Amino acid sequence: MSKIAKKIIKTIIDVLTFFVFLVLIVIIFCKVKMMVKGEEYFNFLGYSAFSVASGSMEPTIHLNDIIIVKKCNNYEKGDIVTFKENGAYITHRIVTINENNIVTKGDANNTNDIAITQDRIIGKVIKSYVNAGVWQKVFKTPIIIIMIFVTLILFDLAFSYNGYKEKKNIKIVNKLQNISLEEINKQDDSPKMTDEEIAKLYEKTDKVINGEKVAFDKKEQDFLNYTVRLDLDELVSRIKNNIDEDKDV
């Protein structure tokens, strides 16, 4: 996967993580508010969401749609409103307003509803989402949102770790440009590699220097990590001492 593709995917994951985090905060706030005030439905800054349970407003609003309802001070004839009647939440259109008495009717119904007062109205429908009823169940279950949030965090950490690991290898390879891998391999405490493995590692380090993405196997990674655990100045000094000893002999 190219660096640009990785960057795009990570950006998307970050945006989604932030969005899910905000949704989670809103849900928790609304849940606490419902428990404290004894409310039966979500209400955030005057906005509520309901799932449509009947086809009484067909074809304007369909069964299993999600509607967004906003609390208003005044309502007009033709407005679609949501109110509670006999323990059920009903969404119908206002057909008559007589002072404080409001009469509603479902678009698909033949008869009007019993008149209600304005204080019975929860709010006016400002938006509907077709067949989105399943999402209400998701948003009403915080544990699902938490699981999604955790999953996105893990994806983000995975991308961040891979990026860190790749940068670390590039940094190590750059430091090794003027140091012989064979000399490193001679160190008593270094992970030992065969001549063939050293040659293969040279090929990979050259690719890294040229900006190509390379995957190191465990043995190669251990060899590179050895140079991190051992300070490079000390490594150079060791190699130099070994060369001097060979000259004395």
C-alpha positions as a Markdown table, in Angstrom:
| # | Residue | x | y | z |
|---|---|---|---|---|
| 1 | Met | 0.0 | 0.0 | 0.0 |
| 2 | Ser | 1.4 | 3.4 | -1.0 |
| 3 | Lys | 2.2 | 6.2 | 1.5 |
| 4 | Ile | -0.6 | 8.3 | 0.0 |
| 5 | Ala | -3.2 | 5.6 | 0.3 |
| 6 | Lys | -2.1 | 4.9 | 3.9 |
| 7 | Lys | -2.4 | 8.6 | 4.7 |
| 8 | Ile | -5.8 | 8.8 | 3.2 |
| 9 | Ile | -7.1 | 5.8 | 5.1 |
| 10 | Lys | -5.6 | 7.1 | 8.3 |
| 11 | Thr | -7.3 | 10.4 | 7.8 |
| 12 | Ile | -10.6 | 8.7 | 7.1 |
| 13 | Ile | -10.2 | 6.6 | 10.3 |
| 14 | Asp | -9.4 | 9.7 | 12.3 |
| 15 | Val | -12.4 | 11.6 | 11.1 |
| 16 | Leu | -14.7 | 8.6 | 11.7 |
| 17 | Thr | -13.2 | 8.1 | 15.2 |
| 18 | Phe | -13.9 | 11.8 | 16.0 |
| 19 | Phe | -17.4 | 11.5 | 14.7 |
| 20 | Val | -18.2 | 8.3 | 16.6 |
| 21 | Phe | -16.7 | 9.9 | 19.7 |
| 22 | Leu | -19.0 | 12.9 | 19.4 |
| 23 | Val | -22.0 | 10.6 | 18.8 |
| 24 | Leu | -21.0 | 8.6 | 21.9 |
| 25 | Ile | -20.8 | 11.7 | 24.0 |
| 26 | Val | -24.3 | 12.9 | 22.8 |
| 27 | Ile | -25.8 | 9.5 | 23.5 |
| 28 | Ile | -24.4 | 9.3 | 27.0 |
| 29 | Phe | -25.6 | 12.8 | 27.7 |
| 30 | Cys | -29.1 | 12.1 | 26.4 |
| 31 | Lys | -29.2 | 8.8 | 28.4 |
| 32 | Val | -28.3 | 10.5 | 31.6 |
| 33 | Lys | -30.7 | 13.3 | 30.9 |
| 34 | Met | -33.5 | 10.8 | 30.2 |
| 35 | Met | -32.8 | 9.0 | 33.5 |
| 36 | Val | -32.6 | 12.2 | 35.5 |
| 37 | Lys | -35.8 | 13.8 | 34.0 |
| 38 | Gly | -37.7 | 10.6 | 33.5 |
| 39 | Glu | -38.0 | 11.3 | 29.7 |
| 40 | Glu | -38.9 | 8.5 | 27.4 |
| 41 | Tyr | -37.1 | 9.7 | 24.2 |
| 42 | Phe | -33.9 | 11.3 | 23.2 |
| 43 | Asn | -33.9 | 15.1 | 23.3 |
| 44 | Phe | -30.7 | 17.0 | 22.4 |
| 45 | Leu | -30.9 | 20.7 | 22.2 |
| 46 | Gly | -34.6 | 20.5 | 21.3 |
| 47 | Tyr | -34.1 | 17.8 | 18.6 |
| 48 | Ser | -35.5 | 14.2 | 18.9 |
| 49 | Ala | -35.5 | 11.2 | 16.7 |
| 50 | Phe | -38.3 | 8.6 | 16.2 |
| 51 | Ser | -38.7 | 5.5 | 14.2 |
| 52 | Val | -42.0 | 5.4 | 12.2 |
| 53 | Ala | -44.0 | 2.3 | 13.2 |
| 54 | Ser | -46.9 | 2.6 | 10.7 |
| 55 | Gly | -47.8 | 3.7 | 7.2 |
| 56 | Ser | -50.3 | 6.3 | 8.2 |
| 57 | Met | -48.2 | 9.1 | 6.6 |
| 58 | Glu | -47.6 | 7.3 | 3.3 |
| 59 | Pro | -46.4 | 8.3 | 0.8 |
| 60 | Thr | -44.7 | 11.3 | 2.6 |
| 61 | Ile | -43.2 | 9.2 | 5.4 |
| 62 | His | -42.8 | 5.5 | 5.2 |
| 63 | Leu | -42.8 | 2.6 | 7.7 |
| 64 | Asn | -39.4 | 2.2 | 9.4 |
| 65 | Asp | -38.2 | 5.6 | 8.4 |
| 66 | Ile | -36.3 | 7.7 | 11.0 |
| 67 | Ile | -37.7 | 11.2 | 11.5 |
| 68 | Ile | -35.9 | 14.2 | 13.1 |
| 69 | Val | -38.3 | 16.3 | 15.2 |
| 70 | Lys | -37.6 | 19.8 | 16.4 |
| 71 | Lys | -39.4 | 21.5 | 19.3 |
| 72 | Cys | -41.1 | 24.7 | 18.1 |
| 73 | Asn | -43.0 | 27.6 | 19.8 |
| 74 | Asn | -45.6 | 27.8 | 17.1 |
| 75 | Tyr | -47.1 | 25.3 | 14.5 |
| 76 | Glu | -49.0 | 25.9 | 11.3 |
| 77 | Lys | -51.5 | 24.1 | 9.3 |
| 78 | Gly | -49.7 | 21.5 | 7.1 |
| 79 | Asp | -46.9 | 20.9 | 9.5 |
| 80 | Ile | -46.1 | 17.3 | 10.3 |
| 81 | Val | -45.8 | 16.9 | 14.0 |
| 82 | Thr | -45.1 | 14.2 | 16.6 |
| 83 | Phe | -47.2 | 13.8 | 19.7 |
| 84 | Lys | -48.0 | 11.2 | 22.3 |
| 85 | Glu | -51.4 | 9.6 | 22.4 |
| 86 | Asn | -52.5 | 6.7 | 24.6 |
| 87 | Gly | -48.9 | 5.7 | 25.3 |
| 88 | Ala | -47.9 | 5.7 | 21.6 |
| 89 | Tyr | -45.9 | 8.3 | 19.6 |
| 90 | Ile | -47.9 | 9.5 | 16.6 |
| 91 | Thr | -46.6 | 11.5 | 13.6 |
| 92 | His | -49.4 | 13.2 | 11.6 |
| 93 | Arg | -50.1 | 16.3 | 9.7 |
| 94 | Ile | -51.9 | 19.3 | 11.2 |
| 95 | Val | -55.2 | 19.9 | 9.3 |
| 96 | Thr | -56.9 | 22.4 | 11.6 |
| 97 | Ile | -55.8 | 24.9 | 14.2 |
| 98 | Asn | -58.5 | 26.5 | 16.4 |
| 99 | Glu | -56.8 | 28.7 | 19.0 |
| 100 | Asn | -55.1 | 26.1 | 21.2 |
| 101 | Asn | -56.9 | 23.1 | 19.8 |
| 102 | Ile | -55.0 | 21.3 | 17.0 |
| 103 | Val | -56.4 | 18.6 | 14.9 |
| 104 | Thr | -54.1 | 16.2 | 13.0 |
| 105 | Lys | -54.6 | 13.5 | 10.4 |
| 106 | Gly | -52.4 | 10.9 | 8.8 |
| 107 | Asp | -52.0 | 11.4 | 5.0 |
| 108 | Ala | -53.1 | 7.8 | 4.4 |
| 109 | Asn | -56.0 | 7.9 | 6.9 |
| 110 | Asn | -59.6 | 8.6 | 6.2 |
| 111 | Thr | -60.5 | 10.3 | 9.5 |
| 112 | Asn | -59.1 | 13.1 | 11.6 |
| 113 | Asp | -57.5 | 12.5 | 15.0 |
| 114 | Ile | -58.9 | 13.7 | 18.3 |
| 115 | Ala | -58.0 | 17.4 | 18.9 |
| 116 | Ile | -55.0 | 18.0 | 21.1 |
| 117 | Thr | -53.4 | 21.0 | 22.7 |
| 118 | Gln | -50.1 | 22.4 | 21.6 |
| 119 | Asp | -48.3 | 21.4 | 24.8 |
| 120 | Arg | -48.9 | 17.8 | 23.8 |
| 121 | Ile | -46.8 | 18.2 | 20.7 |
| 122 | Ile | -43.2 | 17.0 | 21.0 |
| 123 | Gly | -42.1 | 18.8 | 17.8 |
| 124 | Lys | -42.2 | 19.4 | 14.1 |
| 125 | Val | -40.8 | 16.9 | 11.6 |
| 126 | Ile | -37.9 | 18.6 | 9.9 |
| 127 | Lys | -36.2 | 15.6 | 8.2 |
| 128 | Ser | -36.9 | 12.0 | 7.4 |
| 129 | Tyr | -34.5 | 9.2 | 6.5 |
| 130 | Val | -35.8 | 6.3 | 4.5 |
| 131 | Asn | -35.6 | 2.8 | 6.0 |
| 132 | Ala | -33.1 | 4.0 | 8.7 |
| 133 | Gly | -35.0 | 2.5 | 11.6 |
| 134 | Val | -32.2 | 0.0 | 12.3 |
| 135 | Trp | -29.9 | 3.0 | 13.1 |
| 136 | Gln | -32.1 | 4.1 | 15.9 |
| 137 | Lys | -31.5 | 0.8 | 17.6 |
| 138 | Val | -27.8 | 1.2 | 17.1 |
| 139 | Phe | -27.7 | 4.8 | 18.5 |
| 140 | Lys | -30.0 | 3.7 | 21.5 |
| 141 | Thr | -27.4 | 1.1 | 22.4 |
| 142 | Pro | -24.3 | 2.8 | 23.7 |
| 143 | Ile | -22.3 | -0.5 | 23.9 |
| 144 | Ile | -22.5 | -0.8 | 20.1 |
| 145 | Ile | -21.1 | 2.7 | 19.6 |
| 146 | Ile | -18.4 | 2.0 | 22.2 |
| 147 | Met | -17.4 | -1.2 | 20.3 |
| 148 | Ile | -17.2 | 0.8 | 17.0 |
| 149 | Phe | -15.2 | 3.5 | 18.7 |
| 150 | Val | -12.7 | 1.0 | 20.2 |
| 151 | Thr | -12.4 | -0.8 | 16.8 |
| 152 | Leu | -11.6 | 2.5 | 15.1 |
| 153 | Ile | -9.0 | 3.3 | 17.8 |
| 154 | Leu | -7.3 | 0.0 | 17.3 |
| 155 | Phe | -7.2 | 0.5 | 13.5 |
| 156 | Asp | -5.7 | 4.0 | 14.1 |
| 157 | Leu | -3.1 | 2.5 | 16.5 |
| 158 | Ala | -2.2 | -0.2 | 14.0 |
| 159 | Phe | -1.6 | 2.4 | 11.2 |
| 160 | Ser | 0.3 | 4.6 | 13.6 |
| 161 | Tyr | 2.5 | 1.7 | 14.8 |
| 162 | Asn | 3.2 | 0.6 | 11.2 |
| 163 | Gly | 4.1 | 4.1 | 10.3 |
| 164 | Tyr | 6.4 | 4.4 | 13.3 |
| 165 | Lys | 8.0 | 1.1 | 12.6 |
| 166 | Glu | 8.6 | 2.1 | 8.9 |
| 167 | Lys | 10.2 | 5.4 | 10.0 |
| 168 | Lys | 12.3 | 3.7 | 12.6 |
| 169 | Asn | 13.7 | 1.2 | 9.9 |
| 170 | Ile | 14.4 | 4.1 | 7.5 |
| 171 | Lys | 16.3 | 5.9 | 10.3 |
| 172 | Ile | 18.3 | 2.8 | 11.1 |
| 173 | Val | 19.1 | 2.1 | 7.4 |
| 174 | Asn | 20.3 | 5.7 | 6.9 |
| 175 | Lys | 22.7 | 5.4 | 9.8 |
| 176 | Leu | 24.0 | 2.1 | 8.4 |
| 177 | Gln | 25.0 | 3.5 | 5.0 |
| 178 | Asn | 28.6 | 4.0 | 6.0 |
| 179 | Ile | 28.8 | 0.9 | 8.1 |
| 180 | Ser | 29.5 | -2.6 | 6.8 |
| 181 | Leu | 26.8 | -5.2 | 7.6 |
| 182 | Glu | 29.5 | -7.8 | 7.6 |
| 183 | Glu | 31.4 | -5.9 | 10.4 |
| 184 | Ile | 28.2 | -5.7 | 12.4 |
| 185 | Asn | 27.7 | -9.4 | 11.9 |
| 186 | Lys | 31.1 | -10.0 | 13.5 |
| 187 | Gln | 30.1 | -8.5 | 16.8 |
| 188 | Asp | 30.0 | -11.2 | 19.5 |
| 189 | Asp | 26.5 | -10.2 | 20.7 |
| 190 | Ser | 24.9 | -9.5 | 17.3 |
| 191 | Pro | 22.2 | -11.8 | 15.8 |
| 192 | Lys | 24.2 | -13.9 | 13.3 |
| 193 | Met | 23.4 | -14.0 | 9.6 |
| 194 | Thr | 24.7 | -16.0 | 6.7 |
| 195 | Asp | 26.5 | -14.4 | 3.7 |
| 196 | Glu | 23.4 | -15.0 | 1.7 |
| 197 | Glu | 21.2 | -13.3 | 4.3 |
| 198 | Ile | 23.6 | -10.4 | 4.5 |
| 199 | Ala | 23.4 | -10.0 | 0.7 |
| 200 | Lys | 19.6 | -10.0 | 0.8 |
| 201 | Leu | 19.6 | -7.5 | 3.6 |
| 202 | Tyr | 21.8 | -5.2 | 1.5 |
| 203 | Glu | 19.3 | -5.4 | -1.3 |
| 204 | Lys | 16.5 | -4.4 | 1.0 |
| 205 | Thr | 18.4 | -1.5 | 2.7 |
| 206 | Asp | 19.2 | -0.2 | -0.8 |
| 207 | Lys | 15.5 | -0.2 | -1.6 |
| 208 | Val | 14.7 | 1.6 | 1.6 |
| 209 | Ile | 17.3 | 4.3 | 0.7 |
| 210 | Asn | 15.6 | 4.7 | -2.7 |
| 211 | Gly | 12.2 | 5.3 | -1.1 |
| 212 | Glu | 10.7 | 1.9 | -1.7 |
| 213 | Lys | 8.6 | 0.1 | 0.9 |
| 214 | Val | 10.3 | -3.0 | 2.2 |
| 215 | Ala | 9.1 | -5.7 | 4.7 |
| 216 | Phe | 11.9 | -7.1 | 6.8 |
| 217 | Asp | 11.5 | -10.7 | 8.2 |
| 218 | Lys | 12.0 | -11.3 | 12.0 |
| 219 | Lys | 15.7 | -12.2 | 11.7 |
| 220 | Glu | 16.4 | -9.1 | 9.6 |
| 221 | Gln | 14.4 | -6.9 | 12.0 |
| 222 | Asp | 16.3 | -8.3 | 15.0 |
| 223 | Phe | 19.6 | -7.5 | 13.2 |
| 224 | Leu | 18.4 | -3.9 | 12.6 |
| 225 | Asn | 17.1 | -3.6 | 16.1 |
| 226 | Tyr | 20.5 | -4.7 | 17.4 |
| 227 | Thr | 22.0 | -1.4 | 16.0 |
| 228 | Val | 19.4 | 0.5 | 18.0 |
| 229 | Arg | 20.1 | -1.2 | 21.3 |
| 230 | Leu | 23.8 | -0.7 | 20.7 |
| 231 | Asp | 24.8 | 2.9 | 20.4 |
| 232 | Leu | 26.1 | 3.5 | 16.8 |
| 233 | Asp | 29.1 | 5.4 | 18.1 |
| 234 | Glu | 30.0 | 2.4 | 20.2 |
| 235 | Leu | 29.4 | 0.1 | 17.2 |
| 236 | Val | 31.8 | 2.2 | 15.1 |
| 237 | Ser | 34.3 | 2.2 | 17.8 |
| 238 | Arg | 34.1 | -1.6 | 18.1 |
| 239 | Ile | 34.5 | -2.1 | 14.3 |
| 240 | Lys | 37.5 | 0.3 | 14.3 |
| 241 | Asn | 39.1 | -1.6 | 17.2 |
| 242 | Asn | 38.7 | -4.8 | 15.4 |
| 243 | Ile | 40.3 | -3.4 | 12.2 |
| 244 | Asp | 43.2 | -2.1 | 14.3 |
| 245 | Glu | 43.7 | -5.5 | 16.0 |
| 246 | Asp | 43.8 | -7.1 | 12.5 |
| 247 | Lys | 46.5 | -4.6 | 11.4 |
| 248 | Asp | 48.6 | -5.3 | 14.5 |
| 249 | Val | 48.5 | -9.0 | 13.8 |
